[in-house]
């Protein structure tokens, strides 16, 4: 028993396409034969399946084997080939240092023995590791080039089935496509992502994987170039896809631009005020802010350095919201609305051009960040190239915010009566989008009496946007 050699078998495969671990099993069979031929006792078999030894990812079984070597529980290691052990020269040096400190000198491979206890053995191990590292680098570059070529040709990139398409990622699932189109239309009409997510849950519409939707997955899907028939690579649209589009590229650009203009601020509280940001104080002209007192919603002119108002006007929210909502519904059916929308086509054409410019600049920013992340350019070069692009993005977003081609009114102009009957059932974000598309702002004059619970229509003046 004193001469018994305690051996470990280490096996690894970096890509297990079938998930059956057949490559690992073949390695283990050959390693067992070598150990048996030498009369060694296999104490444990350490297996890392579908994990690369080049990319620097953690290999739990490999790390556990090193711990056992350090603890003196092993006398030899058997591998199919040294590149199964490691493809990184620096990792080989770490491995041999641990083996030397523990007194382990036997590293046996099916393709040949390596004695870690002499210079010739170490020289051979280093050469093999260097060759393996170079081949891994070539392989990674080939895979990257192949992925880029596949993207530019518009082919699918594999992976899980996307919502809206069959497993082949080419054939449209019409029932799911109808859901995507409705989500896109409602988002462009001003409805919040959280509201759309609730609608999906209420109608028990699952994701492609059968799970429930979250706001993040809804926004990710709506922003995806895929549903517009566009192929992206590393976050940049590189051309048209081979599969059919569910929404138009124009809608895709509008959705991306709308998400881009939203300022992330963590999780926002659900909207409770229809006219937030749309009311002005008739005394000082400052914006009115929403504020609840004793569970009563109000719009208030706030004083102080953070708000800058006179602090002398307050009005209960509900009656003024009802009055302005009715005025907006009447406006939607008025001849003035039709006249205002005559210039819509020209505004939409300009919107499309701006969105195309904005997407091109955002794609260039993403590509620039990738170049910096891969150290292809320096920080100074990145900053110098970024500044003019950021200036163009800011200018485009500013112009977009001033264009009145608002999709919140699609399909409802001239149908005020129908909209009135369903108004209360609409999400508050949708109501606010419609009001904001029609009204630029409303001004609330001071009340002659002390009561703010009753709205005198003479106190309200509206500046129409359309």
HELIX and SHEET records of a PDB file:
HELIX    1   1 UNK A   22  UNK A   38  1                                  17    
HELIX    2   2 UNK A   60  UNK A   70  1                                  11    
HELIX    3   3 UNK A   82  UNK A   85  1                                   4    
HELIX    4   4 UNK A   89  UNK A  102  1                                  14    
HELIX    5   5 UNK A  119  UNK A  152  1                                  34    
HELIX    6   6 UNK A  174  UNK A  188  1                                  15    
HELIX    7   7 UNK A  193  UNK A  202  1                                  10    
HELIX    8   8 UNK A  215  UNK A  223  1                                   9    
HELIX    9   9 UNK A  225  UNK A  228  5                                   4    
HELIX   10  10 UNK A  249  UNK A  261  1                                  13    
HELIX   11  11 UNK A  317  UNK A  332  1                                  16    
HELIX   12  12 UNK A  335  UNK A  340  1                                   6    
HELIX   13  13 UNK A  341  UNK A  343  5                                   3    
HELIX   14  14 UNK A  344  UNK A  373  1                                  30    
HELIX   15  15 UNK A  379  UNK A  402  1                                  24    
HELIX   16  16 UNK A  407  UNK A  409  5                                   3    
HELIX   17  17 UNK A  416  UNK A  422  1                                   7    
HELIX   18  18 UNK A  423  UNK A  425  5                                   3    
HELIX   19  19 UNK A  428  UNK A  438  1                                  11    
HELIX   20  20 UNK A  457  UNK A  459  5                                   3    
SHEET    1   A 5 UNK A  41  UNK A  49  0                                        
SHEET    2   A 5 UNK A   6  UNK A  13  1                                        
SHEET    3   A 5 UNK A  76  UNK A  79  1                                        
SHEET    4   A 5 UNK A 106  UNK A 109  1                                        
SHEET    5   A 5 UNK A 112  UNK A 115 -1                                        
SHEET    1   B 2 UNK A 230  UNK A 233  0                                        
SHEET    2   B 2 UNK A 236  UNK A 240 -1                                        
SHEET    1   C 3 UNK A 279  UNK A 281  0                                        
SHEET    2   C 3 UNK A 439  UNK A 444  1                                        
SHEET    3   C 3 UNK A 460  UNK A 464 -1                                        
SHEET    1   D 3 UNK A 289  UNK A 293  0                                        
SHEET    2   D 3 UNK A 296  UNK A 300 -1                                        
SHEET    3   D 3 UNK A 314  UNK A 316 -1                                        
END                                                                             
